[in-house]
């Protein structure tokens, strides 16, 4: 099976992202301020905690956009608020011809949106659909929705913008700080992702974009209870600082694992490859329908049986799990013969040991 996983940044490139973030922090905070846990409440004049505003400035400058807002509801919340701000109720949204991520689909259904599909893997088809449709907004998921997805985020955005200046939001979950540039850095109008997936706190979403979009989201989150507090915002920065290098090491182990297992003569394994499902993971296809039994044994050997936030600060041990729900919608039979493995903070040797022992116990 041929897949087209996103190109991960190297460890050296990840270090530069870490250093750049620290530089932006130093420009906004004094040393004493940064050693604070942050403030609470809605400060007069800004209607939010001061430290939350300072963190938003750091992230806006870091990603080179006009503004940033931290919202409740994690990545889903960030995407939801962006869609509400960018598209009218009963509006028309363009999506990739693939299963839509469940929470995004729920938001679109709630807005009574008309959904138009184009094959983002086929730029000619995309161009035709954009030229011949009335579209209010486009949402592009950075990571893959189908195993054979191959589209390039930059090329998709460039193609759409060359035809019409349609507002584009990118779902950068599982891609932010793993790839060279996220959606807004490639000329999208807004980017949304979860801080929880970047070693940050639970429930905090990051929305980056134009002043027009972010100002509208700010107004819709006027009440004090909808604000991200200063201590939560500071947790976002602390997690994001360590995320790039940690995720690059994870990617390095994935590269080693796919090479090692493909060269090994393990009769139970039919195929091994990398795919973004949703995070970049190792996909193992077995010759027989033993996937569920292998997952059961792997858990007994220390592997996490399910995600928490998918690469959150809690996920240290490797995860052995079924292939993603969006992939299963495309082909339900994969559940019996395929598994995905995310090394998380583990080394390749630990993953190999658990995998081989699990297969041995099953067979």
C-alpha positions as CSV (number, residue, x, y, z in Angstrom):
1,X,0.0,0.0,0.0
2,X,1.3,3.4,-1.0
3,X,0.8,6.3,1.5
4,X,1.9,9.9,1.6
5,X,2.7,10.9,5.2
6,X,3.5,14.5,5.9
7,X,7.1,15.4,5.9
8,X,8.3,15.7,9.5
9,X,10.8,18.3,10.5
10,X,14.2,17.1,11.6
11,X,15.5,17.3,15.2
12,X,17.7,20.2,14.2
13,X,14.8,22.1,12.6
14,X,12.7,21.3,15.7
15,X,15.4,22.8,17.9
16,X,15.2,26.0,15.9
17,X,11.4,26.1,16.4
18,X,12.0,25.8,20.2
19,X,14.6,28.6,20.1
20,X,12.4,30.9,18.1
21,X,9.5,30.4,20.6
22,X,11.8,31.3,23.5
23,X,13.0,34.4,21.7
24,X,9.4,35.6,21.2
25,X,8.7,34.9,24.9
26,X,11.6,37.0,25.9
27,X,10.3,39.9,23.8
28,X,6.9,39.9,25.5
29,X,7.7,38.9,29.1
30,X,10.1,40.1,31.7
31,X,12.0,37.4,33.4
32,X,10.0,37.9,36.6
33,X,6.7,37.8,34.8
34,X,7.5,34.5,33.1
35,X,8.3,32.9,36.4
36,X,4.7,33.7,37.4
37,X,1.9,31.2,37.1
38,X,-0.3,33.9,35.6
39,X,-3.3,36.0,36.6
40,X,-7.1,35.4,36.8
41,X,-10.2,37.2,35.7
42,X,-11.2,39.9,33.2
43,X,-8.9,42.9,33.4
44,X,-10.4,46.3,32.7
45,X,-9.6,47.4,29.1
46,X,-8.8,44.0,27.7
47,X,-11.6,41.9,29.2
48,X,-9.4,38.9,29.8
49,X,-6.4,37.9,32.0
50,X,-3.4,40.0,31.1
51,X,-1.1,36.9,30.8
52,X,-3.5,35.2,28.4
53,X,-3.3,38.3,26.2
54,X,0.5,38.3,26.4
55,X,0.7,34.6,25.4
56,X,-1.6,35.3,22.5
57,X,0.8,38.0,21.3
58,X,3.7,35.6,21.6
59,X,1.9,33.0,19.5
60,X,0.7,35.5,16.9
61,X,4.3,36.8,16.4
62,X,5.7,33.2,16.4
63,X,3.5,32.1,13.6
64,X,3.6,35.5,11.8
65,X,-0.1,36.3,11.9
66,X,-2.1,39.4,12.9
67,X,-3.8,37.9,15.9
68,X,-4.3,34.8,18.1
69,X,-6.9,33.8,20.6
70,X,-7.0,31.0,23.1
71,X,-10.4,29.4,23.4
72,X,-12.1,26.7,25.4
73,X,-12.9,23.3,23.7
74,X,-9.4,22.4,22.5
75,X,-8.9,21.9,18.8
76,X,-12.6,21.3,18.2
77,X,-13.5,24.6,19.9
78,X,-10.9,26.5,17.8
79,X,-12.3,25.1,14.6
80,X,-15.9,25.6,15.6
81,X,-15.4,29.3,16.5
82,X,-13.4,29.9,13.3
83,X,-16.2,28.4,11.2
84,X,-18.9,30.5,13.0
85,X,-16.8,33.6,12.5
86,X,-16.0,32.9,8.9
87,X,-19.2,31.4,7.5
88,X,-22.9,32.4,7.7
89,X,-25.5,30.0,9.0
90,X,-26.9,28.0,6.0
91,X,-23.7,28.9,4.2
92,X,-21.7,26.7,1.8
93,X,-18.4,25.1,2.8
94,X,-15.9,23.3,0.6
95,X,-14.3,20.2,2.0
96,X,-12.0,17.4,0.8
97,X,-13.8,14.4,-0.7
98,X,-13.3,12.1,2.3
99,X,-14.9,11.4,5.7
100,X,-15.1,14.6,7.6
101,X,-13.6,14.5,11.2
102,X,-16.7,13.8,13.4
103,X,-16.6,17.0,15.6
104,X,-16.1,19.2,12.5
105,X,-19.0,17.4,10.8
106,X,-21.2,18.1,13.9
107,X,-20.3,21.8,13.7
108,X,-21.2,22.0,10.1
109,X,-24.5,20.2,10.6
110,X,-25.3,22.5,13.5
111,X,-24.8,25.5,11.2
112,X,-27.0,23.8,8.6
113,X,-24.1,24.2,6.1
114,X,-24.3,23.0,2.6
115,X,-21.2,20.8,2.0
116,X,-19.5,20.8,-1.4
117,X,-16.7,18.2,-2.0
118,X,-13.7,18.4,-4.2
119,X,-10.8,16.0,-4.5
120,X,-7.9,17.9,-3.0
121,X,-5.5,15.3,-4.4
122,X,-6.5,16.4,-7.9
123,X,-5.8,20.1,-8.3
124,X,-7.7,20.1,-11.7
125,X,-10.8,18.8,-10.0
126,X,-10.4,21.3,-7.2
127,X,-10.0,24.2,-9.6
128,X,-13.2,23.1,-11.5
129,X,-15.2,22.9,-8.3
130,X,-14.0,26.3,-7.1
131,X,-14.6,28.0,-10.4
132,X,-18.2,26.6,-10.8
133,X,-19.5,26.8,-7.2
134,X,-20.6,29.5,-4.8
135,X,-18.5,28.9,-1.7
136,X,-18.5,30.9,1.6
137,X,-15.6,29.1,3.3
138,X,-13.1,26.3,2.8
139,X,-11.9,24.0,5.6
140,X,-8.8,21.9,4.9
141,X,-7.5,19.2,7.3
142,X,-3.8,19.2,7.3
143,X,-3.3,15.5,8.1
144,X,-4.7,12.7,6.0
145,X,-8.4,11.7,6.0
146,X,-7.8,8.6,3.7
147,X,-4.8,6.3,3.5
148,X,-4.2,7.4,-0.1
149,X,-4.4,11.1,0.5
150,X,-1.4,12.9,-1.1
151,X,-2.4,16.6,-1.3
152,X,0.0,19.3,-0.4
153,X,-1.5,22.0,1.9
154,X,0.4,24.9,0.3
155,X,-0.7,23.9,-3.2
156,X,-4.3,23.5,-2.2
157,X,-4.4,26.9,-0.6
158,X,-2.5,28.5,-3.6
159,X,-4.9,26.9,-6.1
160,X,-8.0,28.2,-4.3
161,X,-6.7,31.7,-3.7
162,X,-5.6,32.0,-7.3
163,X,-9.2,31.6,-8.4
164,X,-11.2,33.4,-5.6
165,X,-10.4,35.0,-2.3
166,X,-12.5,32.5,-0.3
167,X,-11.8,32.4,3.4
168,X,-9.8,29.3,4.3
169,X,-9.4,27.7,7.7
170,X,-7.0,24.9,8.2
171,X,-7.3,22.2,10.8
172,X,-3.7,21.9,11.9
173,X,-4.2,19.3,14.6
174,X,-1.4,16.6,14.5
175,X,0.6,18.8,12.2
176,X,1.5,22.0,14.2
177,X,5.1,22.0,15.2
178,X,5.7,18.8,13.3
179,X,5.8,20.3,9.8
180,X,7.7,23.2,8.5
181,X,4.7,25.6,8.1
182,X,1.1,25.4,9.2
183,X,-1.9,26.7,7.3
184,X,-1.7,30.4,8.2
185,X,2.0,30.4,7.3
186,X,0.9,29.2,3.8
187,X,-1.6,32.0,3.3
188,X,-4.7,30.5,4.9
189,X,-7.0,33.0,6.7
190,X,-7.0,31.0,10.0
191,X,-5.4,28.0,11.6
192,X,-6.9,26.0,14.5
193,X,-5.4,23.3,16.7
194,X,-5.3,22.0,20.2
195,X,-2.7,22.9,22.8
196,X,-3.4,19.5,24.5
197,X,-1.7,17.8,21.5
198,X,1.4,19.9,22.1
199,X,2.0,18.9,25.7
200,X,-0.3,21.7,26.9
201,X,-3.3,21.8,29.2
202,X,-6.6,20.1,28.6
203,X,-9.3,21.9,26.8
204,X,-7.4,24.8,25.4
205,X,-7.6,25.6,21.7
206,X,-5.4,27.9,19.6
207,X,-6.9,30.0,16.8
208,X,-4.6,32.1,14.7
209,X,-5.6,34.4,11.9
210,X,-6.6,37.8,10.6
211,X,-7.6,40.6,12.9
212,X,-11.1,40.5,11.4
213,X,-11.7,36.9,12.3
214,X,-10.1,36.9,15.7
215,X,-11.9,40.1,16.7
216,X,-15.2,38.4,15.9
217,X,-14.4,35.4,17.9
218,X,-13.4,37.7,20.8
219,X,-16.8,39.3,20.8
220,X,-18.5,36.0,20.8
221,X,-16.6,34.9,23.8
222,X,-17.2,38.1,25.9
223,X,-18.2,36.5,29.2
224,X,-15.7,35.8,31.9
225,X,-16.5,32.1,32.0
226,X,-15.5,31.7,28.4
227,X,-12.0,33.1,29.0
228,X,-8.7,31.1,29.1
229,X,-7.1,32.0,32.4
230,X,-3.6,33.3,32.8
231,X,-2.3,30.1,34.4
232,X,-3.7,28.0,31.5
233,X,-2.1,30.3,28.9
234,X,1.3,29.9,30.6
235,X,0.9,26.1,30.5
236,X,0.3,26.4,26.8
237,X,3.7,28.1,26.3
238,X,5.5,25.6,28.6
239,X,4.1,22.7,26.7
240,X,4.8,24.2,23.2
241,X,8.4,24.9,24.1
242,X,9.2,21.2,24.5
243,X,6.8,19.8,21.9
244,X,8.8,20.3,18.6
245,X,11.9,18.4,19.7
246,X,9.8,15.7,21.5
247,X,7.7,15.2,18.4
248,X,10.7,15.2,16.1
249,X,12.3,12.4,18.2
250,X,9.0,10.5,17.9
251,X,9.1,10.9,14.1
252,X,12.7,9.7,14.0
253,X,11.7,6.5,15.8
254,X,8.8,6.0,13.4
255,X,11.2,6.2,10.5
256,X,13.5,3.6,12.1
257,X,10.6,1.3,12.9
258,X,9.2,1.2,9.4
259,X,12.6,0.4,8.0
260,X,13.4,-2.3,10.5
261,X,10.1,-4.1,10.4
262,X,10.0,-4.1,6.6
263,X,13.4,-5.6,6.5
264,X,12.6,-8.2,9.1
265,X,11.2,-11.6,8.2
266,X,8.1,-11.7,10.4
267,X,5.6,-14.1,8.8
268,X,2.6,-12.7,10.5
269,X,3.2,-9.2,9.1
270,X,2.1,-8.4,5.5
271,X,2.9,-4.7,5.3
272,X,4.3,-1.9,7.4
273,X,4.1,1.8,6.4
274,X,3.8,5.3,7.9
275,X,0.6,7.3,7.6
276,X,-1.0,10.3,9.1
277,X,-4.0,8.7,10.9
278,X,-4.5,11.3,12.4
279,X,-1.1,11.8,13.9
280,X,1.8,10.3,12.0
281,X,1.9,6.7,13.1
282,X,3.2,3.2,12.1
283,X,0.5,1.2,10.4
284,X,0.9,-2.6,10.5
285,X,-1.1,-4.9,8.3
286,X,-1.2,-8.6,9.3
287,X,-1.7,-11.5,7.0
288,X,-4.5,-12.8,9.1
289,X,-7.3,-11.1,11.1
290,X,-5.4,-10.9,14.4
291,X,-5.4,-7.2,15.0
292,X,-7.8,-7.1,17.9
293,X,-6.0,-10.0,19.7
294,X,-2.6,-8.3,19.2
295,X,-3.9,-5.1,20.7
296,X,-5.2,-7.0,23.7
297,X,-1.9,-8.6,24.4
298,X,0.1,-5.3,23.8
299,X,-1.9,-3.6,26.6
300,X,-0.8,-6.4,29.0
301,X,2.8,-5.6,28.1
302,X,2.6,-1.9,28.9
303,X,1.3,-0.3,25.7
304,X,-1.5,2.3,26.0
305,X,-4.7,0.9,24.6
306,X,-6.2,4.2,23.6
307,X,-5.2,7.9,23.2
308,X,-5.8,10.6,25.8
309,X,-5.3,13.7,23.7
310,X,-3.3,12.0,21.0
311,X,0.2,13.0,22.0
312,X,-0.7,14.8,25.1
313,X,1.5,15.3,28.1
314,X,0.1,12.1,29.7
315,X,1.0,9.8,26.9
316,X,4.5,8.5,27.5
317,X,4.3,4.8,26.8
318,X,3.8,3.7,23.2
319,X,0.2,3.4,22.0
320,X,-1.1,0.3,20.2
321,X,-4.5,1.1,18.8
322,X,-7.0,0.5,16.0
323,X,-6.7,2.5,12.8
324,X,-8.6,5.9,12.9
325,X,-12.3,6.2,12.6
326,X,-12.2,8.2,9.4
327,X,-10.0,5.5,7.8
328,X,-12.5,2.8,9.0
329,X,-15.4,4.7,7.4
330,X,-13.5,4.4,4.2
331,X,-12.8,0.6,4.7
332,X,-14.4,-1.0,7.8
333,X,-12.5,-4.3,7.2
334,X,-9.2,-2.6,8.2
335,X,-10.2,-3.0,11.9
336,X,-9.5,-6.8,11.8
337,X,-6.2,-6.8,10.1
338,X,-4.5,-3.4,10.8
339,X,-3.2,-1.6,13.9
340,X,-1.5,1.7,14.4
341,X,1.4,2.3,16.7
342,X,2.5,5.6,18.0
343,X,5.9,5.4,19.9
344,X,5.0,8.5,21.9
345,X,8.1,9.0,24.2
346,X,9.3,5.3,23.8
347,X,12.3,4.2,21.8
348,X,12.0,1.8,18.8
349,X,13.3,-1.1,20.8
350,X,10.5,-1.0,23.3
351,X,7.9,-0.9,20.5
352,X,9.5,-3.9,18.7
353,X,9.7,-5.9,21.9
354,X,6.0,-5.4,22.7
355,X,4.9,-6.0,19.1
356,X,6.8,-9.3,18.7
357,X,5.8,-10.6,22.1
358,X,2.1,-9.7,21.4
359,X,2.2,-11.6,18.1
360,X,3.9,-14.6,19.7
361,X,1.2,-14.8,22.4
362,X,-1.6,-14.6,19.8
363,X,-0.1,-17.2,17.4
